[in-house]
Amino acid sequence: MPHESRFLDCCDCDQSFPFSIAQQRLYAAMGYDQPKRCPACKRSIEKSRGPVSVVELRSQQQYPLNAVAPRTEN
């Protein structure tokens, strides 16, 4: 899929923000959808959430701590 630099509209503040070719490639490689919020609104939300506890991080892990992740062939 060819990428070209473009501007997206923030769902919170309605301001346009750039979505560079490098960002598009990174998002595609990680399997993410394109961002919905501009960097300023994203930072504001992250700041308002405060620090994440270790318990929250462990509950979000893909594999339990005692499980073995599947191996990938290189």
C-alpha positions as CSV (number, residue, x, y, z in Angstrom):
1,M,0.0,0.0,0.0
2,P,1.7,3.3,-1.1
3,H,1.9,5.9,1.6
4,E,1.9,9.6,1.1
5,S,2.1,12.3,3.8
6,R,-1.3,13.6,4.8
7,F,-3.2,15.6,7.4
8,L,-5.8,14.1,9.8
9,D,-8.4,15.9,11.9
10,C,-8.3,15.4,15.7
11,C,-11.6,14.0,17.1
12,D,-11.3,16.2,20.2
13,C,-10.1,19.6,19.1
14,D,-10.9,19.4,15.3
15,Q,-7.4,20.7,14.4
16,S,-5.5,19.1,11.5
17,F,-2.3,17.4,12.3
18,P,0.3,15.7,10.1
19,F,0.5,12.0,9.7
20,S,3.9,11.4,8.1
21,I,4.9,8.6,5.8
22,A,7.2,7.3,8.6
23,Q,4.3,7.3,11.1
24,Q,2.0,5.6,8.6
25,R,4.6,2.8,8.1
26,L,5.1,2.4,11.8
27,Y,1.3,2.2,12.5
28,A,0.9,-0.3,9.7
29,A,3.8,-2.4,10.9
30,M,2.4,-2.4,14.4
31,G,-1.2,-3.2,13.2
32,Y,-2.6,0.1,14.5
33,D,-5.3,2.2,13.0
34,Q,-4.5,5.7,12.1
35,P,-4.5,8.1,15.1
36,K,-7.7,9.9,16.0
37,R,-6.2,12.6,18.2
38,C,-3.5,15.1,17.7
39,P,-0.3,14.8,19.7
40,A,-1.4,17.6,22.1
41,C,-4.7,16.0,22.9
42,K,-3.1,12.6,23.2
43,R,-0.6,14.0,25.7
44,S,-3.4,15.7,27.6
45,I,-5.3,12.5,28.0
46,E,-2.2,10.5,29.0
47,K,-1.3,13.2,31.6
48,S,-4.9,13.2,33.1
49,R,-4.8,9.4,33.5
50,G,-1.7,9.6,35.7
51,P,0.9,6.8,36.2
52,V,-0.1,3.2,35.4
53,S,0.4,0.7,38.2
54,V,2.3,-2.5,37.8
55,V,-0.9,-4.5,38.4
56,E,-2.6,-2.7,35.5
57,L,0.4,-3.5,33.2
58,R,0.4,-7.1,34.2
59,S,-3.3,-7.4,33.4
60,Q,-2.8,-6.0,30.0
61,Q,0.0,-8.4,29.0
62,Q,-0.6,-10.7,26.1
63,Y,0.8,-13.7,27.9
64,P,0.5,-14.5,31.6
65,L,3.8,-14.2,33.5
66,N,4.2,-18.0,33.8
67,A,3.3,-18.8,30.2
68,V,5.8,-19.2,27.4
69,A,5.3,-17.0,24.3
70,P,5.2,-18.9,21.0
71,R,8.4,-19.0,19.1
72,T,8.7,-17.5,15.7
73,E,10.8,-18.9,12.9
74,N,13.6,-16.6,11.8
